[in-house]
Amino acid sequence: MSTATQVTDPFTSKSIPATMKAAVYRGVNDVRLEDVPVPKIGAGELLVRVHTCGICGTDLKKISTGSHSAPRIFGHETAGVVAAVGDGVNQFHFGDRVIVFHHIPCGECYYCQHKVFAQCPVYKKVGCTAGYEPSGGGFAEYVRVMDWIVQRGVVRISDHVSFERASFAEPVNTCWKGVESLGLRSSETVLVIGQGPIGIILGVLAARAGARVITSDLFPQRLTISSSFGLSESIEASCQDIVESIREITEGRGADAVILAVPGTKLIRAAIDSARPGGRIMLFAQTVREQAMIDPASVCVDEKTLLGSYSASVEMQPASTDWVFNGAANLESLISHRFPLSGAVDGLNVAAHPQPDTMKLVIQPGSSWEGN
């Protein structure tokens, strides 16, 4: 490991300590606030002091299913400040406000050549850690950013942009990628099933592409929130049949495209049935491998296309990040809960057991030192 060029915490102006607080995953549904060593950085790397890190559904899945070995420190929607710079890093400096993408592809392999970046072996390697097996690390005070991430996955935050808004860059990129893969046209109608924060972002981006967007959710509170983002046409799934309703709206055909933003398999059939013959269905939240029943004739005879989209695209990073920074949508208003790092375990529990008005949750290791 190289000697870092700065040893001062950018929030406190004190020396970077030897240890820090972190929310450490110890096993299924077992996360503990612990003291761990501050990561050491090497040549070409950065140490970032975390200000805000969003809680992602994939973090919750990993914690609840035990799909990953312990111990680990999760959190990958990270915005913070450069606290130390490794040898050879010239493009970033102490005090720079940055966001960090934890996955970046090699750009050369078979999958990169076919622009399926999330399947690249290098992309699958996480390049940010707060210690232990690299797993993002944003639920800690500091994260070490490895060299290939520094080269292409660290973005400087514009001066006028809050850490909270900047923390949406990674999830917006994933949504941007999914919407782009649908190839929407301005004359088309899109049904977005699920109006949590990701469903709302997907709907906003589909509307940005010129489509007519219909939203659905079990909870009217979420439909009210989505309407504040201009998504005013909705189906209240607690009292309306989604398939019948979307067909009534579309002269009996069904939606041109359907985005399923709800995890699990229960609504896959409804999503397929909600699409018109020749329509497209995007599975966006089905990240757990399990069997699901579908009607194969809906694909063959009805010529419907099933699509999937997973994680972010490095090619879409500039456009999606600019969109976040430019404030085209009031993303901060999606945040319903903010937790200091000392409350990270409580925050993860709230996120794992959401209420109808629970939206985006963030953990803010740096919030006590500097405003958002």
Secondary structure by P-SEA (a helix, b strand, c coil): ccccccccccccccccccbbbbbcccccccccccccccccccccbbbbbccbbbbcaaaaaaaacccccccbbbbcbbbbbbcccccccccccccccccccccccccccccccccccccccccccccccccccccccccccbbbbccccccccbbbbcccccaaaaaaaaaaaaaaaaaaaacccccbbbbbccccaaaaaaaaaaaaaccbbbbbcccaaaaaaaaaaccccccccccccaaaaaaaacccccccbbbbccccccaaaaaaaaccccbbbbbcccccbbbbbbccccccccbbbbbbbccccccaaaaaaaaaaaccccccccccccccccaaaaaaaaaacccccccbbbbbcccccccc
